[in-house]
Amino acid sequence: MWFFSEEEKMLQDTVRQYALAELAPKIEHLDHEEKFNDAAFRKLGDLGLLGITVKEEDGGAGLGAVAATIAMEEMGAVDASTTLSYLAHTILCVNQIGANGSPEQKKKYLPKLISGEWIGGMGMSEPGAGSDALGMTTKATRTADGYNLFGGKTWITNGPNGDIFYVYAKTGEGKKNLSTFIVERGMKGFSTGKKFSKMGMRASPTGELVFEDVKLPESARVGEENSSVKMMMRNLDLERVTIAGISLGIARGAIEAATAYAKDRKQFNKPIASFQQIQERIAEASTNYEASRALVYSCAKMWDEGKLVGKQASVMSAQAKLHAAQMATKVALDAIQILGGYGYTREFPVERMMRDAKLIEIGAGTNEIMRVIIARQLLGEAADQ
């Protein structure tokens, strides 16, 4: 983008080289085997990317939403699975501790999360509370020593392999009485349920968190009791902007694969790139990608400048995610069509890209929820009648 700083351009080049060297050679095998690229993920700590939005005084890189989105796009163009795990770690766990944790919590958790020694995740979604996040039933009841945590979370990225989880729970009556707790693997009563076998993002482990009378000290609570709704919503806005970066990466990767194939593949004694229908699909795909890219990075820039706040943040982050997610799925489907039978096989990456792209139409808020958020802002009270 025209407004990228020199530091952001350097970051873009660094992450692109990392993705090509560390992610590209392994993703097809790991996708097939549903295994996590643990070694490559840990190397992100050496690059200083696992605490990308955390302040420098807390051990992070001190960068913002633009930088985080750049990292998502560059990795997502090669391996969306590892990128999704990266997002869950950096945006949903590390960023939240860096933004809302106490000095003691930052000192205890951030060094190992930022170095890559620990992997983080976030617990919000439940079997009966996905789109209705405030309808969660996981509860933390007060005790003389702190809290007892009961309940469970599902669809948790990094659930099967994570060490630290930023968990939301009810601490009072009413939907808005939510608090946040840092839960560590190994705590008595905390276990992880089954690992899900998924259509896409297969190299990003997803599973369940189970809390059976987990005894938490008061020091495990982040912020004041019953004060987490605002923090949760603010982080969801950031998640939607940055996860849109993964959609951008998937679309770019699919366009590159389809373009290269169209130049090489011959039918009727000429490359299929000479056929107008192929040209039309590639032209439309590249145009839609650039339009999404402008929207997503504009949102990220506004976030960094403090201009994306309140209802405007909710609406614009929803618009960015909705447009980018739909665009990436369509671009990947068109890439499959361009490659024909080869596109439908695992010999080429576009079928994986399509499977990965579809997840972002569901995770971090479904397309339908994004439309509700946008419509309510535009239509006001009329939308709820």
N, C-alpha and C positions, 0 to 999 in steps of 0.2 A: 504493500500500500504506500501511497505517496507520503504519508505522514510518519512512517516508521523511522525511529531514531537510528543512529548508527549502532547503538547497543542492540537494538531490536533486530537490525539487519544481521549483525554478527551472530545473535542468538539463532536466527532463522537458518543461517548457513551451518552452524554447529549442530543443531538438532537434525537437519537434513542429512548431514554426513553420518551422524550417529544412527539414524534410522536405516540408512542404506547399508551400513556396516554391521549393525547389531541385530536389527529386526528383520530386514528383508530376507536374509538367507534361511531363516527358521520358521517364518510364519505359516507357510503352507503345511509343513509337517505338524507344527503345534496345533494348528486349527483342526487338522484331521484327528489328532490324538487327544484333543481337548486338554492340552497341558500349557502351563504358564511359563513364560520366558523369564524365569526368576533371575538368572545371571544378568541379562540385559537390563532388567528393571533396577537391580541394585546399582548398576553403573550410572544410572541417572543421578544417584547421590554424588558420585565423583564429579559429575558435570554441574552440580549445584542446582539441579532442576527440581528436586523433591520438596523444596521449600520456596518455590519460585515467587510466591506472593507474600511470604513472611518477611517482616522487617529485618534489616541487616543486623540490628542490635540483638535480635533474637536468633541469629544464626542463619537467616534466610537470604535469598538473593535480592530482596527489596524491590522486586519488579511488580507489574500490575496485570490487569486483565488482558491488555494487548499482548504482552509477552506470553502469558499463559495460553492465549488463543493461538498464537504462532506455534508454540510447542505442540498443541493439540493437532493443528493442521498438518505440520510437517511429519509427525509420527503417524497420524491417521491416514496419510496418503500411502503408507506402506503397511502398517499393522494397526488396525483400529482396536483390536483386542487389548494389546498392551497399553494402548493409549487410554482406553476406558478405565483400566486398572489404575493408570497414572492419574486420571481425573479424580477417581474416588479417593485416592491417597492424598493428592495435593490440595484439591478444592474442597472436598467434603469432610476431610479430617484435619489435615495439617493447617490449612488456611483458617479453619474455625478455631482451632486451639490458639493459633497465632493472633487472631483477631479478638477472641473473647476469653481466653484462658487467663488465669491468675499468674503472677510472676513465678510462683512455685510450680504450677502446672507446666508452664512453658519450659522452665529449667529441667523438669523431670522428663517430659515427653519429646520436645522438639529436637534435641540433638540426635537421638537415635532414629527418629522419623525422617529427618532431613538428610542424614548420612545414608539411609537405606538399610540400616540394621533392622529396623522395624518397618512393617507394612501396615498402613492404616486404612480404615473404612468408616462408613457411617451407617447407623441403624435408624431408619425412619419408616419405611414401608412395612406393612403387616399383611397377613393373609386377608383380613377384612378391611384394611385401610390402605389403599394404594393412592388413587386419585384424591380420596378424602383423607389427606394426611392427618388432619386434626381429629379424625375419628379413631385414632389409635387407642388401643386398650392396654398396652404395656404400662405397668404402674410401678412407681417407686414410693413405698410407704416409709414414713419417718420412724426411726428407732432412737434409742438413747445414744447410740454411737454413730448414727448416720442414716442409711436407707437400706431397705430390702427391695430388690428389683425382681419383678415377676413379669413374665410374658415372652414374646418372641417377635422377631423381625424376619422378613423374607425378601427375596430378590436383592440380596446384599452383595454388591461387587466387592471382591476381596474377602468375602465371608469365610470361605474354606481355608484361606492362607494368611489372613490378617492377624496382627498382634495387638493392635489398639483400635477401639471402636468408639466413635462419638455418637452416643445413643440418646434419643429423645424418649421421654416417658411422662405419663400423667403424674402429677403430684398434687392434684386437687380436683374438685368437681368442675365441670364445664370444659368445653373444648380448648379454651385458651390457657388453661393452667398446666402448661408444659414446662419441664425442666430438662437440662442436658447433663449427661454423666459420661465420664471417660471410663470405659470398661476394658480391662486387660485380659488377654487370653491367659488361662491358668487360674483365674479366680474361681473359688469354689462355687458351684452352681451354674457356672457359665459354660456352655458347650455350643458347638456348631452342628447343625443338622446336615441333611443331605446336600450334596453338590448337584446343581441342576445341569442336565444335558440340554444344550440350547441349539436353536436354529443357526444363530450367528454369534459373533463375539465369543467364539468357542474357546479361545486361548486366554480368556479373562474369567477367572473362577467366580462363580456366583452361587450363593447358598443361603442358609438360614442361621440365625442366631437364636439361641434358646437360653432364657434366664429363669432359673428355678431357685428362687430365694437367694439371689446373689447379694451378699452383704457388702455394701459400699460405704466407705468413710465419707464424711461430709466433704472432705477435700477432693472427692471425685466429682462433685457437682461443679459445673461451669456456670459462672454467673449467679445471680440471685434466683431463688426458688420461684417458679411460675413466671419466668421472664423470657422464655426461649422462643416464643412464637415469632417475635420481630427478628431475632437473630436467624431463625430457620428460614423465614421468607426472604430475607436479604441474601442469604447464601444460595437459596434456590435461584434467585435472579442471576447471580454470578455463575452458577453451574450451567444455566441455560445458555448464557452467552458463550462460555468456553466449550461446552459440549457441541455447540454449533460449529466450532472449529474442527471437530472430528468429522462432521458431515462435509465440511469444505474439503478436508483431506481425502475422504473417500471419493468424492466427486472428481477431484483433480486426478487422483490415481486412475479412476475409471476412464476419464477422458484421454489421459496419456496412453493407456493400454489400447483403447479403441482407435486412436489416431495412428499409432504405430502399426497396428494390425491392418488398418485400411490402406496404408501405404504399401504394405508388403503383400497382402493377399490379392491374388489375381483371379478374375473370372471373365470369361469371354475375351481372353487375351489382353486384358488391361486391369490395372489395380482397381479395387472396388472404391477407392477414394475418388475415382472419376465419376462415380454414379451420383446423381443429384440427391437421391434419397439418403445416401450415406452422408453427403455433405450437409444436408439439412439437419440430420440428427446431431452431428458434431457441432455445427454452428449454434443450434439451439442449446445444446448442453454447455458449451463454453460461455455463451451469453448468460444463461441462468446461473452458472457458477460465479461469474464475475458480479452479477447483481447481488447474489447472496453474500459474497465476500465483502462487498461494499457495506451492506447492512450490518453484518456481524462485526466487522472491525470498527465501524462507526459507533456501535453500541459499546464495544470494549474501550474505545478512546474516550467516550463520554463518561464511562465508569471511572476511568483513571483520573479524569479531570474533575470528578465530583459533580458532574452534571446529570448523572443517571441515578435518580433517587425517587423514593416513594412510588406512587402509582405509575409514573412514567417509566421507572425501572422495570416494574412488573410487565407493563405492556410491551415495551421495546425488546426486552429479553425474550418474551413470548413470541413476538413477531420474528425475531432473528432465528430462534430455534425452529419455529414452525416452517418458515420458508426454506431454511437450510436443510432440514430433515427431509422434507418432501422432495426438494430438488435433488438431494443425493440419491435417494431411492430411485427416482425416475432416470437420472443420469446413468446409474449402474444398470438398470434394466435396459436402457437404450444401448449401452455398451455390450451387453449380452447379445442383443439383437444384431448388432453390427458384426460380432464375432460368429454369429450363427451357432452351428453345432458345437464348435470349439468353446464358445462362450458358456455353454451349458455344462461343460466338463470342468474338472478340477485341474486340467492342464494349464488353464489360464486363470488369473486372479479375479476376474470380474464377477464370477458367480459368488465368490466369498465376499466381495465388496458389497454386492446387493444384499446378502444375508446380514452383513454387519450394519449396513445403512438402515435397515428396517427397525433395528432396535432403538434407534434414536427418535423414531416416530412414536415410541412407547415410553422409554425411560426418561427420567427427569421431567415428567409431565407429558401425558399423551397429546397428540395433535388436537384431540377434542377439547382437552382442558386448556390448551393454549388459545384455541378459538374462543372459549368462554371468557378467559381473562381479557382478551382483546375486545370482545363484543361488549362486555360490561363497562369497560372504560369509555367506549365510543357511544354506547346507548344509554348509559346511566341507569336510573331506576326502571326505565321501560324494559330493560333486559331481564329483570327479575319478576315481572308481573305475569 
